[in-house]
Amino acid sequence: MGSRGTDIFHPSFSTEPYWWEAWKPLPGRGHRDLPSRVDVALIGGGLASLNAALELARSGASVCVLEASVFGVGASTRNGGAVSSSVNIGKGLGGVKGRSAAETAAEKKALLVDGSQALGLLETIIAREGIDCDYVPSGRFTGAFTRKDYASLEKQCALLNEHTDANAHMLPRERQREEMASDFYFGGIVVERSGKLHPAKYYGGLLAATERAGAALVAEAPVTGLVREAGGWRVVTPRGEVRAEKIFAGTNGYTGPATPSLRRRAVPVASHMIATEELDPDLAKSLIPKGRTLGETKRVLCYYRLSPDGKRVLFGGRPRFTQVDARTSARLLHALMVQRFPQLSGVRVTHNWMGNLAFSFDHLPHMGEIDGIHYAMCCNGSGVAMLGWLGQQSARKMLGGSNRVNAFDGRPFPTVPLYAGNPWFLPLIGAWYRHLDKRDRAAAERETA
Ligand SMILES: Cc1cc2nc3c(=O)[nH]c(=O)nc-3n(C[C@H](O)[C@H](O)[C@H](O)COP(=O)(O)OP(=O)(O)OC[C@H]3O[C@@H](n4cnc5c(N)ncnc54)[C@H](O)[C@@H]3O)c2cc1C
């Protein structure tokens, strides 16, 4: 620890997720033969599919989960482990043609009310399945990047408290040090009903629970074709074929050509994280005194927290929306971290990793059915609780209990002309957003001065 000139890299620097030191996706797990016939075949082995498979298997359906690579290789073991009680629906419902203000308000309410069930499901599964994943209902602090953002957060706070059990309150800038050892933000919002967990341990526990419930887990089985047949589907993989009555796609930021309609709607975005070396215990304790997860209102946002043992900072963001080499992204994230916590300037980075999440064109999570394929995807970076819940809700729908299970189900899932799954525009959008962030922040600082 301590200052070491400009070299931010620890000698043990690794490009694997920090989380994988506790639970690592390994070949051999779930390497089963393909069943010849199942009720439901689930494509992708992340949290969305596992939650759906668990619910289906517990209800007596026969299911197989087909994972293209090794189980746990996707975003579900790579994320920040922040779990929120709510969905950010601010942008998603603005400006929908033909919808009145009253209809928009009613839909917002329905999405907030239904979406707030996601955290409860996650807590239920952790408790019921006995998953040891360092879950703490720590709450979350989101800092306002500008004064204007603070005013928007006030509106969001009122909305959350009106429609959900978020238990949110505003924290003005003068009191910000109650939450973090930094004056970087213009105050912010505290949402008590939020938490944090160890994502890889949570994933490992859920994978084991899904297998215990009777789901067939089939690794190294990329789905390359889906053929409609009488009574269902023929699912094609290089390892053979399986017949299924129903199909579910939980492929999110890794959605590929097997489901072209979904690929046209999910925009894959790279998110990057670093872990610091172990910090001086007093310094570590002082940074985030209440141990909450931290985020911010910036367009190109950062999110951060302490590691479950409280010894390191885990800092994430989208310094670039696409893949960049590990050392470049580590340098960018380190600089952003030091901007927020200058006291970490001499601290070295031990891990840098990335993963893909998925955005939708309306900035909202989606579940439903397209071309006969059930899906749950696009949580815009907050999928740990929400995509699991949408997976479980999709399972309930497939089980036939209800044609529409919640306010997210079956909403229009927009695409844009000429987009077929290659997000060539992301570097441009990233650069534009960074410019807007810089401009707004400079204006906010001028006002303060
Ligand atoms: C760096 C990072 C930080 C994040 N931080 C947070 C956070 O703090 N809080 C939060 O709530 N969310 C966070 N997220 C988002 C969250 O991790 C995701 O929303 C969630 O894990 C997505 O789960 P999933 O099951 O939909 O997809 P994934 O876990 O990505 O799984 C999709 C799987 O589908 C497989 N697949 C794709 N195509 C096929 C095919 N044809 N056949 C078979 N398999 C296929 C892939 O191999 C992959 O394993 C973060 C994401 C990243 C990348």
The ligand as an SDF file (V2000), in Angstrom:
LIG
                    3D

 53 58  0  0  0  0  0  0  0  0999 V2000
  -19.1610   -5.2410  -15.1340 C   0  0  0  0  0  0  0  0  0  0  0  0
  -20.6430   -5.3340  -14.8390 C   0  0  0  0  0  0  0  0  0  0  0  0
  -21.1400   -4.7760  -13.6630 C   0  0  0  0  0  0  0  0  0  0  0  0
  -22.5070   -4.8790  -13.3540 C   0  0  0  0  0  0  0  0  0  0  0  0
  -22.9350   -4.4450  -12.1300 N   0  0  0  0  0  0  0  0  0  0  0  0
  -24.2200   -4.6710  -11.7570 C   0  0  0  0  0  0  0  0  0  0  0  0
  -24.6320   -4.3800  -10.4310 C   0  0  0  0  0  0  0  0  0  0  0  0
  -23.8500   -3.9370   -9.5760 O   0  0  0  0  0  0  0  0  0  0  0  0
  -25.9380   -4.5990  -10.1210 N   0  0  0  0  0  0  0  0  0  0  0  0
  -26.8340   -5.1220  -11.0220 C   0  0  0  0  0  0  0  0  0  0  0  0
  -28.0130   -5.2970  -10.6840 O   0  0  0  0  0  0  0  0  0  0  0  0
  -26.4410   -5.4610  -12.2730 N   0  0  0  0  0  0  0  0  0  0  0  0
  -25.1590   -5.2600  -12.6550 C   0  0  0  0  0  0  0  0  0  0  0  0
  -24.7430   -5.6500  -13.8990 N   0  0  0  0  0  0  0  0  0  0  0  0
  -25.7220   -6.2710  -14.8140 C   0  0  0  0  0  0  0  0  0  0  0  0
  -26.0020   -7.7310  -14.4630 C   0  0  0  0  0  0  0  0  0  0  0  0
  -24.7990   -8.4170  -14.2400 O   0  0  0  0  0  0  0  0  0  0  0  0
  -26.7630   -8.3650  -15.6240 C   0  0  0  0  0  0  0  0  0  0  0  0
  -27.9430   -7.6110  -15.8760 O   0  0  0  0  0  0  0  0  0  0  0  0
  -27.1760   -9.8120  -15.3420 C   0  0  0  0  0  0  0  0  0  0  0  0
  -26.1410  -10.5670  -14.7790 O   0  0  0  0  0  0  0  0  0  0  0  0
  -27.6030  -10.4560  -16.6550 C   0  0  0  0  0  0  0  0  0  0  0  0
  -27.9560  -11.7960  -16.4050 O   0  0  0  0  0  0  0  0  0  0  0  0
  -28.4160  -12.7000  -17.6250 P   0  0  0  0  0  0  0  0  0  0  0  0
  -28.7280  -14.0340  -17.0960 O   0  0  0  0  0  0  0  0  0  0  0  0
  -29.4940  -12.0340  -18.3710 O   0  0  0  0  0  0  0  0  0  0  0  0
  -27.1670  -12.7180  -18.6280 O   0  0  0  0  0  0  0  0  0  0  0  0
  -25.6810  -13.2740  -18.4870 P   0  0  0  0  0  0  0  0  0  0  0  0
  -25.2980  -13.5600  -17.0860 O   0  0  0  0  0  0  0  0  0  0  0  0
  -24.8120  -12.3390  -19.2450 O   0  0  0  0  0  0  0  0  0  0  0  0
  -25.7640  -14.6790  -19.2120 O   0  0  0  0  0  0  0  0  0  0  0  0
  -26.0390  -14.7980  -20.5750 C   0  0  0  0  0  0  0  0  0  0  0  0
  -25.4570  -16.1230  -21.0260 C   0  0  0  0  0  0  0  0  0  0  0  0
  -26.0060  -16.4700  -22.2990 O   0  0  0  0  0  0  0  0  0  0  0  0
  -25.0470  -17.2810  -22.9510 C   0  0  0  0  0  0  0  0  0  0  0  0
  -25.4230  -17.3640  -24.3710 N   0  0  0  0  0  0  0  0  0  0  0  0
  -25.4750  -16.3610  -25.2880 C   0  0  0  0  0  0  0  0  0  0  0  0
  -25.8770  -16.8510  -26.4930 N   0  0  0  0  0  0  0  0  0  0  0  0
  -26.0950  -18.1840  -26.3330 C   0  0  0  0  0  0  0  0  0  0  0  0
  -26.5130  -19.2280  -27.2050 C   0  0  0  0  0  0  0  0  0  0  0  0
  -26.7950  -19.0010  -28.4950 N   0  0  0  0  0  0  0  0  0  0  0  0
  -26.6170  -20.4990  -26.7200 N   0  0  0  0  0  0  0  0  0  0  0  0
  -26.3650  -20.7400  -25.4020 C   0  0  0  0  0  0  0  0  0  0  0  0
  -25.9470  -19.7770  -24.5210 N   0  0  0  0  0  0  0  0  0  0  0  0
  -25.8140  -18.5140  -24.9810 C   0  0  0  0  0  0  0  0  0  0  0  0
  -23.7480  -16.5550  -22.6650 C   0  0  0  0  0  0  0  0  0  0  0  0
  -22.6370  -17.4100  -22.8370 O   0  0  0  0  0  0  0  0  0  0  0  0
  -23.9470  -16.1200  -21.2110 C   0  0  0  0  0  0  0  0  0  0  0  0
  -23.3720  -17.0330  -20.2970 O   0  0  0  0  0  0  0  0  0  0  0  0
  -23.4000   -5.5250  -14.2610 C   0  0  0  0  0  0  0  0  0  0  0  0
  -22.9080   -6.0620  -15.4680 C   0  0  0  0  0  0  0  0  0  0  0  0
  -21.5470   -5.9710  -15.7500 C   0  0  0  0  0  0  0  0  0  0  0  0
  -21.0270   -6.5730  -17.0170 C   0  0  0  0  0  0  0  0  0  0  0  0
  1  2  1  0
  2  3  1  0
  2 52  2  0
  3  4  2  0
  4  5  1  0
  4 50  1  0
  5  6  2  0
  6  7  1  0
  6 13  1  0
  7  8  2  0
  7  9  1  0
  9 10  1  0
 10 11  2  0
 10 12  1  0
 12 13  2  0
 13 14  1  0
 14 15  1  0
 14 50  1  0
 15 16  1  0
 16 17  1  0
 16 18  1  0
 18 19  1  0
 18 20  1  0
 20 21  1  0
 20 22  1  0
 22 23  1  0
 23 24  1  0
 24 25  2  0
 24 26  1  0
 24 27  1  0
 27 28  1  0
 28 29  2  0
 28 30  1  0
 28 31  1  0
 31 32  1  0
 32 33  1  0
 33 34  1  0
 33 48  1  0
 34 35  1  0
 35 36  1  0
 35 46  1  0
 36 37  1  0
 36 45  1  0
 37 38  2  0
 38 39  1  0
 39 40  1  0
 39 45  2  0
 40 41  1  0
 40 42  2  0
 42 43  1  0
 43 44  2  0
 44 45  1  0
 46 47  1  0
 46 48  1  0
 48 49  1  0
 50 51  2  0
 51 52  1  0
 52 53  1  0
M  END
$$$$
